[in-house]
Amino acid sequence: MSSLCRAPRETDFARFPDSAPIVIDNGASTFRIGWAGEAEPRVSFRNIVQRPRHRSSGETVTVVGDTDPALMKYFDCTRTSIRSAFDDDVVYQFEYMEYILDYAFDRLGATSEVGHPILMTECECNPSFSRARMSELLFETYGVPSVAFGIDDVFSYKYNQKLGNCGEDGLAISCEFGTCHVVPFLKGQPVLGACCRTNVGGSHITDFLRQLLSLKYPYHVANFTWEKAEELKKEHCYIAADYMSELQIFKNNKEEAEEKTRYWQLPWVPPPRDEPPSEEELARKAAYKEKAGQRLRDMAAAKRSQKIADLEEKLSGLEDLMDHLDGADESQTTSILGRSGYLSQQEIKSDILKATQSLRKAKGESNGNEENADASGADKYPLVSVPDDMLTPEQLKEKKKQILLKTTTEGKLRAKQRRAEEAALREKQEEERRTENPELYFDELRARYLELSEKVDQRKRQKVNGNNNSSGAVGRGERLNAAQKERMRLLTTAAFDRGKGEDTFGMRDEDWLVYKKMSKENEEDDDGKDDDESELARIASKIQVRSHSLAFLFMMSIFSYLRFFGEVKNTKTNCIIITRRFPVQEVDPTFVNKHDAVEPAPDPHKVRPLTADDFKIAIGIERFRCPEVLFQPGMIGVDQAGIDEMVSISLRRLLEDESVKERLCQSILVTGGSSLFPGMIPRLESGIRQFRPYLAPLKLVRAADPILDAWRGAAAFAASSKFGKQTFTLADYREHGESLFHRYNIVYTL
C-alpha cells in the first residue's frame, strides 16, 4: 500500500471484542465501513483505484479513494485512468477490490488479520459467482471468521420502517450510482422475483452532463472533469415536472429561462493593457535597430569584398591562361586546354566575359548594353563557333543541340520584332481612323471588347471547372497548354526509357528536335489566350481615354473658330495647355473594365480579445435534461424502462390481487443518492399515476437519509441477535464451496 493512500487511523481494534461485527456498505460510488451498532460509519471514501507513476522515481503507486490535488502534482496521471471494481453495481474486478479493502481495513485500524465478523451489502439478485469470490477474498486474505451478505435497499427500507416512514407492505425505489431498482415488500420481506432493474443511474447523469458541456464549450473541455461534472450535478440539476413544458420555457420564454440558468465562472486573468511606449523605450529600440542594421551592412560589405577578391583572382587566372595560349603552338594549345578543363579558347573568353561582368556588377559599375547583347550568344552557346574537328563525339552532340536552340531563340526574337512592327503599323492605322470618325471608331472598339471579354471569360470558366469534369475538380493536366502537355509527355517518356537497351539517341538530326519541344524557352510568350488578354487590355485602355480625346477635339474646333477671327495664333498649343491645366474626365463613365476591376479584399480576421464572458459557462437546459435519463433512458441509448414505468412492471410481476397492489402503492420509499434531485417525488408520483387506475391511492416518501440509511440499517441488524444466525464461517465455505451461495440470502429472514 502506498504511503499516499494512508491516512490517520480512526480507531483501534483493541477497543472492540473479536465478536464485534464490522459493517461494510460496498456501494459503487462510495465505500463505507464502521462498527455494528454505531450511527455513523468510521471511514467513507470514493470506491475507485488509480495507479499513477511518480514523476521523479518512476515508481508505480496505488491511490485509493479521494486524493489531495497538492499531492497528485508529483505523479503522472496521463497514462492511467480511474478504475472501479464494479460493472452495473456488481463487483467483477477483485484485484481492485483487494486494494480498496486493504485501504479500508488499514484506516479502520487493522494490523495483520481482521478477525471480526463481516456484514457486507450488495445489490439485488447479486450473482452467486461474485458473492463466492468476495467470500474467498475475505476468508483467505484477511482471516475473517464469518461473513454475511444483505441487500442495501432492504436495509434502507427496514431502517425507515422502524422510523415509521413506510409500512410492512410497500415498494422500495432505489436510484443508485449505476442502476435503479424497484423491490416490492410483503409482510416485511422482499419479493425478489418481482423486482425490476434498469442499468441507468447517477454516473450516467454525470457522464451525460459532461458530454453536453464539452459539446457546448469545446474550447473548455479540459475544465469539465468528471469530479467537476459530479459537483455541478449535485448543485444545479433538478427533475422537471413536465419535460416538454420545461423545454418550451427555454425555447420561448427568455426571461424565465434566464432565471433558471446558472453560471459557472472559470478562472480568467484580464490581459495587460497596451500602453504607448515611452521615449526611452523608443530610443532603445531605435538604437538596437540601428545596431542590427549596421551589423548586417558590415556583413554584406565583407561578403561583397570577398566576392570581389575571388572574382579578381579568377579573372587574373583566366587572363594568364589566355596569354599562355596565345604564345603556344597548336599541339601545346591542345595539351593546355586538356589540363585546364576547357574545350576551346572561345569557352575561355566566354568565362572571362562572365567574370568581368560579375566583377563590374559587384563593384556597382555599369556593364553596358552593347556588351550584354554581344555576350548573350557566346554565353549560352559556346560550342557553336568551335570547329567540328576540335570536338569529341559528345561535344558534337552538344553542339548540335546548341545550334538548334540558338536558331529557335533567334527565330523568336525575329518574330517578336515582326509583331512589334505590325503593332506599330496597326496603331498608326487606328489613329487615322480615330481622327476621321471618333464615334464609329469607339463603337467598333466596344464591340471588339465585348467579343474578346466573352472569349476570355469562357476560357477562365473552363480552367476553373475543368474540361468535361462533372465533379468540378481540376487536375494538373487541365491547367496546362498544348506545349506544356507535350513537354511533360516527353520528359516522362525519357525517364522511363532510361537504361533500357542501347542508347542510339543523336544518330539522326531529327532526334535533336526533342530538345526544342522540351525546352521551356521554346514556349510562346504570347500564345492564343495571352494575345487575347493583351488585346483586351489594349482596347480597354483606349476606351478609357475616349472622353479626354473627344474633349481635345472639341477644343480644337473652338480654337480653330477663334483663330479664323484672329483671336488666337496657335490652336494646338493652346488646346494642350488648357487640357493640362484644366483636365477633363479621363475615364468614360459608361465603361467598366471588369477584368481590371479588383474585388476589395476582405478585412483580415481580427482576433477579438478574450473577456470574462468567454470563460463563463452557462448551465440552462442541461439542469433538467441530464436527470431526465432516469425517466427516459433512451436519451443516452439505453433501451430500457424508466423508474416510473418500472413500478408498473414490478406490480405486474406480483401474483397478487389489486387490493394488495393498492396497499403497496400507499407505502413507496424512494432511496439512493439520485433521489435527492429536487422535484423527484412529484415527478415520480405523476409518472406512476399514469400506470395506475383513476383515483387509486398513492403515497411516496423520501428516505430519512437516502445515502446513509443502507449502512445504518445494516449496522442495526449486525448489532441484533439475528445476525449470528445468518452468517457462515470459513469451515462452511470449505465444506460446501460455491454451492453454499446458491441457496443463501440474508434478506429472507430479516
Buried (B, 14 or more C-beta within 10 A) or exposed (E): EBEBBEEEBBBEBEEBEEEBBBBBBBBBBBBBBBBBEBEEBBBBBBBBBBBBBBEEEEEEBBBBBEBEEEEBEEBEBEEBEEEBBBEBBBBBBBEBBBBBBBBBBBBBBBEEEBBBBBBBBBBBBBBBEBBBBBBBBBBEBBBBBBBBBBBBBBBBBBBBBEEEBBBEBBBBBBBBBBBBBBBBBBEBBBBBEBBBBBBBBBBBBBBBBBBBBBEBBEEBEEBBEEEBBBEBBEEBBBBBEEBEEBBEBBEEEEEEBEEBBBEBEEEEEEEEEEEEEEEEEEEEEEEEEEEEEEEEEEEEEEEEEEBBEBBBEBBEEBBEBBEEBEEBEEEEBEEBBEEBEBBBBBBBBBBBBBBBBBBBEBEEEEBEEEBEEEBEBBBBBBBBEBEEEBBEEEBBBBBBBBBBBBEBBEEBEEEEEEEEEEEEEEEEEBEEEBEEEBEEBBEBBBEBBEEBBEBBEEEEEBEEBBEEEEEEEBEEEBEEBEBBEEBBEBEEEEEEEEEEEEEEEBEEEEBBEBBBEBBEEBEEEBEEBEEBBEBBEBBBEBBBEBBBBBBBEEBBEBBEEEBEEEEBEEBEEBBBEBBEEEEBEEBBEEBEBEBEEEEEEEEEEEEEEEEEEEBEBBBBBBBBBBBBBBBBBEBBEBEBBBBBBBBBBBBEBBEBEEEBBBBBBBBBBBBBBBBBBBBBBEBBBEBBBEBBEEEBEBEBBBBBBBBBBBBBBBBBBBBEEEBEEBBBBBEBBEEBEBEBBEEBBBBEEB
